[in-house]
Amino acid sequence: MQQYPVIPKEEFIDRQQKVKAFLKENALDLFIAYADDKAVYGPAYARWLFNYAPHFEPCCILIPAEGEAVILTGPESDQFIYATSHCRNVKVINEFSHPGEEYLFAQVTTLESVIGQMRKELDRDISKVGIVGLEMIPHLLYEAMGAIFGPGNMVDIEYQMLKLRAIKSENEIRVIEYAYFIAEKGLQAAIRSIAEGKSEREIAAEAEYTMRRLGSEGMGIDTIVASGVHNTYPVLARTTHRKIGQGDLVLLTIAPRYEGYHGALGMPVILGKPDKAVEEAMTAAIEAQHAAKDALRPGTPGHVVDRAARQVLEKAGLQSHVQYSAIHSVGVIEFEAPILTSAYRDEVQENMVFSIDIPLFSAPWGGLRFENGFHVTKDGARPLQTVQPEIICL
Amino acid sequence: MQQYPVIPKEEFIDRQQKVKAFLKENALDLFIAYADDKAVYGPAYARWLFNYAPHFEPCCILIPAEGEAVILTGPESDQFIYATSHCRNVKVINEFSHPGEEYLFAQVTTLESVIGQMRKELDRDISKVGIVGLEMIPHLLYEAMGAIFGPGNMVDIEYQMLKLRAIKSENEIRVIEYAYFIAEKGLQAAIRSIAEGKSEREIAAEAEYTMRRLGSEGMGIDTIVASGVHNTYPVLARTTHRKIGQGDLVLLTIAPRYEGYHGALGMPVILGKPDKAVEEAMTAAIEAQHAAKDALRPGTPGHVVDRAARQVLEKAGLQSHVQYSAIHSVGVIEFEAPILTSAYRDEVQENMVFSIDIPLFSAPWGGLRFENGFHVTKDGARPLQTVQPEIICL
């Protein structure tokens, strides 16, 4: 495996060209993307367009249909953007200042004045805007936008941009493959370290250490090492100081972020022998994952893949433990669209990347997930890891 | 050092009582706190009131002046809240659902219906609300609140609640002390691992591994291992694959989160001998930190502490490199109010906890910070670490 694959600068520029082409086709003047450091969803568009990961302060990316893009941010991030992305046009706006802070040497402007200047420099009207990340935009910023453009001129184009993001390039596939490589090494380190008396957090430490040394930037979703009925019961878990005991079910969910992209693996492990109910659930979940994998190929409508997995779980009487639709894409967000729900009618396409996550939670014995990654090729779903879903008893 | 100090459940309940008392004193009917998984600011109020750290989905905490509190969240978090906090009243609302997802077995309500039910059960009007986390509230949620309460009835009480949070209890001091203990061990592990040819990310791996094994949950601000002029130049940095070279300035910023609280240490290290300019900057920053520490005692107006540090830096001709006001409180946010700016007139009080961060950035030679933590006692500022700010040459 080549060490440290990256997305080349040209590809980021190409993505911006695609956004500009979309604006022109849809008679929009400006693209606005909001991004922040929310752990799962926050950085997506800043990373996708400029390889920039906001931290501490949010940002807005403005791409006019004609002319140079600009990133708007707070007073502590302008040099951070210059140092870590290829953007050479950053402006600090008052809307992203930290209340109670004082910046004696910062040049601070406002969204309104940036748009005014853009209108002047480009010598054209900028009134119709397409927005992504809308759901996350804080209300004060949204109101400032509304005052400038008029709410009727602000169009949510998330769905169309998600479609652009859904088909991965060769570079993206290479980066995601490496993220899964890291995830697998992390998972293996976690499994090796499971022993009676070890705490969940110590096991997470081993997984994260292994991944960090291989180049992981952090996590797309917090590392889950959950053990016993109480801690494995919910879909999400906080990794605690609880010590693993004999007979415990230990649920591992490992999702490193690498160059802004993700790998995600979920695996339950038993210290000892599983109860009959746990063994049956594991067997059904593995079978469901295989069924979804077999269905996951170009041309298959998304809901058919969902059905393939659910059918197996229904036969095993486990359907009510499937708490969310878990066959989802993986990219600059660990859990991104398209999500293959029973309502998803579009077809799976070549070079999409899916996580087939089979979740069984809120059961009397706790919960588990088998989660693995697949690259959709013309020949079907290609696994992005070498580990197989299986019943592991330590 | 006692292992694993925690905030006892009674203290969380006591905090809610204080919020209720505040509501009554101010003729408010309901307290609303928004929280999410933004890396630095997101979880603050959920952690402070319910020991709950939202992840993946946001939440809103509603505390009526009389009656039981409720946490509103998305369909994947209700059992997560029950498993990790003492809250026993969680409702899933549509406003926090994930678009494109499908929850076949979830019971989902709306903010409006929750408030309607609360009015009925408590048999009283709920119209005047005090809000915190307002700055972060997504606009759709804010509009839903506005439609229910009327914008004129929504009062921002962030400032008053920050005042409540600013004075730390004995339990909080113990937890923060432990966070600094972890931070110090992490810092030392990082320093030990610095060597020619080691990458920034490998050094971060050593710091984080050490801290995770000691109980850290994650980071209050991303671990910074920045080296060389380009990477140390900005206030924030992304820890990269860059390999440390002879003569490099290496900036470490280590801020673990432990039980929702933080420690934060910043230390520059030189591999070799420092340039004259770097040595002068280091000497001035250390002197500035000592000056601020000496000024930091109960009764001193905040701006006096800021002045003490700035005066030293001005004398050294370095004032324009101080890019932000960096003497700030530490608690459930790594960088929280009060921030001792030149405009901060209130007095420092006993049992506040401050980080004295002396930042010098955007210099021709790059940037650095000396950051250490102090507990304000009646006798002055008590260091929360044993490491001293000093010029370290490896």
Interface residues (C-beta under 8 A of the other chain):
Chain A: Y4 D36 D37 K38 A39 V40 G42 A53 H55 F56 P75 E76 S77 D78 Q79 F80 Y82 A83 T84 P99 G100 E101 E102 Y103 L104 F105 A106 E135 M136 I137 P138 H139 L140 L141 Y142 E143 R201 E202 A204 A205 E208 Y209 R212 R213 G215 E217 G218 I221 D222 H230 N231 Y233 P234 V235 L236 A237 R238 T239 H241 S320 V322 Q323 Y324 S325 F335 A337 P338 I339 T341 S342 A343 F361 S362
Chain B: Y4 D36 D37 K38 A39 V40 G42 A53 H55 F56 P75 E76 S77 D78 Q79 F80 Y82 A83 T84 P99 G100 E101 E102 Y103 L104 F105 A106 E135 M136 I137 P138 H139 L140 L141 Y142 E143 R201 E202 A204 A205 E208 Y209 R212 R213 G215 E217 G218 I221 D222 H230 N231 Y233 P234 V235 L236 A237 R238 T239 H241 S320 V322 Q323 Y324 S325 F335 A337 P338 I339 T341 S342 A343 F361 S362
